[in-house]
Amino acid sequence: MKFYIFDVSYEVEMHKPVILMWSIDEKGRRVLLKDPRFRPYFYVIPMNEADIDDLKRKILTLSKPKSPIISIDIQKKKFIGKEITVLRVTTVLPESVRSYREEVKKLKEVKDVLEADIRFAMRYIIDKDIKLNSWHEVEVRSKGRDPKYRVEEVFEVLSDPKAVEGKDEKPKLRQLAFDIEVYNKDGAPKAERDPIISIALVSEDFKEVKIADNKNDRELLLYFRKRVLDYDPDLVYGYNCNKFDWPFIIERAKLNGVSIDVGRKVGVPPSTGAYGHVSLPGRLNVDVYDFAKDVYEVKVKTLENVADYLGVVKKDERVIIPGHEIYKYWEDPSKREILKKYNLDDALSTFLLAQLFVPFGEQLSYLTGLPLDQVGAASVGFKVEWYLIRVAYKVDELVPNRVERRAQSYKGAIVLRPRRGVHENVAVLDFSSMYPNIMIKYNVGPDTLVRPGEKYDPDEVYVSPIGHMFKKKPDAFFKISLTQLLKMRKEIKEKLKSLDPESPQYKLLDERQKAVKVLANAHYGYMGWSHARWYCKECAEAVTAWGRELILKSIELARSLGLEVIYGDTDSLFVRYDKEKVEKLIKLIQEKLGFEVKIDKIYKKLFFTEAKKRYAGILEDGRIDIVGFEAVRGDWAEVAKEVQEKVIELILKEGNTDEAIKYVKDVIEKLRKGEIDIEKLVIWKTLEKDFSEYKTEPPHVVAAKRARLKGYEFKKGDKVGYVIVRGSGKLAQRAWPWFMVDKSKIDVNYYIDHQVIPAAMRILGYFGITETSLKGMEGGLWTFLRKKSRGR
């Protein structure tokens, strides 16, 4: 039979592990495939002089009745590129693997123990080459219905699942988004004290919200459980639900004595799994916030900000209630309908954002083997690593253990000092997958790196510009992985040409090629990530050295053609656009340097300050593109960002400094009159450390501590929003949480002098405008500056 497998877990039955594959059959029924045949194992690397048979006997003496060692097999594997002999030790219970690892490691004949920390369900996905969120063919025997599971039929697996090639259409998945509102009169809501006062649910079939009549939320929890079970979704969406909604629901359910087992295993409540995600057996709980974090253009990633930016629910089309005032709308019966609408808007925003993010997440899951509810929560490093582990299994390469190590810096990419000012008609040339292609061309990897003292043939190595050497043969493990990915992407893009862009198959494959690109481009960064199993600092710094060399040689070629080079950054060159010469340059780079380059953007106008990585331009289609300025940074107030964006627009689109000056002066006047909303004055800053680690207290730390006194919780990694109020003393002592301040207390002069004017002057300063003129100085000097700015 054919099954669409979307999640894999396991349970122990009769003292033996059973793999559970949560699936949908071709009739659209929710079914469960149970495979009782798979067993956990790990690898033992013997010392060079060890007697293998003697070591096998010693390991067998460690066997325990609860989970006996059932086999020890001698195998040939590769480890960091070298062929070695290992023992594969198989036991019964997955949780016994780690205890066996510790005991085996103590044997003097043992050099190391590997792959004991690969989770059992992931081990199955890797070994059986399961491609999640896709169709597989499996030999099965029907077991009928089972009251332990909320599925229509249970099957016993009789053969290894095989992926069905070419069957790309997805079955219809049921999706449900939810959002809760919590009573928070005393600051940050605490589950042990504060009840849930409203729950909203949104699916393709219904939108509804239920509000509590009193502070007893038992009825709300029972309603939530019933509606989830009745609708029986495959995908459950929340926004920051792993950190807030689910922990709150779980704790409130305990306090109320309510069973909240809303998964497909009867009696099993939600639990926190790997990477901090909340697991619902048989369903995929997807925290949409995990994907929204990658929308770098939105610096403060509240649900309404992300939904507004991506256009799914605009701010002016929905109800917005400041978080600290939610309880007021519940306490006042006349305002409860507003609260309901707010709650429903949040759930709807979550549902619509999921439609944008989840297709990409499904394809990352397909490639890495991480289930969809984990793939968003895992860092990019872990995503790459799980993909590499899948590749390693196929090429008989053993997976290194994770080692705790300090992060080490190394020289990075080249960034040229830009040519200051406004430039017209600028092309940005982008090197396609520069770092992956360098890694492939020069066979870079920890397994091909020539280590100090190691013998090598000078004709059989690639030498990096900083001296690190890599053997030309055999293919590096990373080269194998990257070659597969780039080939896969090329094949997908070729297939897309024959498909209707509106067809479901096109959309699925397009998301897959994006996921492939993300994984390929992350291989380089992974090598320099201190948590990486295949960590290799020498590899990472060699790649950046070759990257720097490539950019510098490309600049030489550009100048030899008479092209004006304005800027260069990592894998991009900014040149004055001359169609014929640029086309020649692209051809020369390909022929002489062996790398593909293409035109990424063309700016009609482009403005640079003297600073690197800071520019703004107007694209051919009229869009404004801003990089590195306050307008795209999270630690400036919204009013400063708006001013800078508008000034850039007026300068680039209209070339009008007079209008820009007038606009800035109008904003300053509005600030002085108190006509700017307080939300636009909030400065957001992340707590990079625990409170105890700060030797001095910057403004956001002072503000966070003041909020904590009122019951609001802040911890390392949280963003703190604060405003500056009038008063004496250091700036930090005048920083207050924005929701604890009346607008009349705002220090307007601070926002004029340290937010609005500096943001505007980043641009206007180049045109000879002074700070004094922006503050409203009139007379001869003002006229002179205006004339000077027009003359420039």
Secondary structure by P-SEA (a helix, b strand, c coil): cccccccbbbbbcccbbbbbbbcccccccbbbbbbccccccbbbbccccccaaaaaaaaaaaccccccccbbbbbbbbcccbbbbbbbbbbccccaaaaaaaaaaacccccccccccccaaaaaaaaacccccbbbbbbcccccccccccccbbbbbccccccccccccccbbbbbbbbbbbbccccccccccccccbbbbbcccccbbbbbccccaaaaaaaaaaaaaaacccbbbbccccccaaaaaaaaaaaaccccccccccccccccccccccccccccccccccccccccccccccaaaaaaaaccccccccccccccaaaaaaacccaaaaaaaaaaaaaaaaaaaaaacaaaaaaaaaaccccccccccccaaaaaaaaaaaaaaaacbbbbcbbbbcccccccccccccccccccbbbbbbccaaaaaaaaaaccccccccccccccccccccccccbbbbbcccccaaaaaaaaaaaaaaaaaaaaaacccccaaaaaaaaaaaaaaaaaaaaaaaaaccccccccaaaaaaaaaaaaaaaaaaaaaaaaaccccccccccbbbccccaaaaaaaaaaaaacccccccccccccbbbbcccccccccccccbbbbbcccccccccccaaaaaaaaaaaaaaaacccaaaaaaaaaaaaaaaaaccccccccbbbbcccccccccccccaaaaaaaaaaaacccccccbbbbbbbbbccccccccccccccccccccaaaaaacccaaaaaaacccccccccccccccccaaaaaaaaaaaac
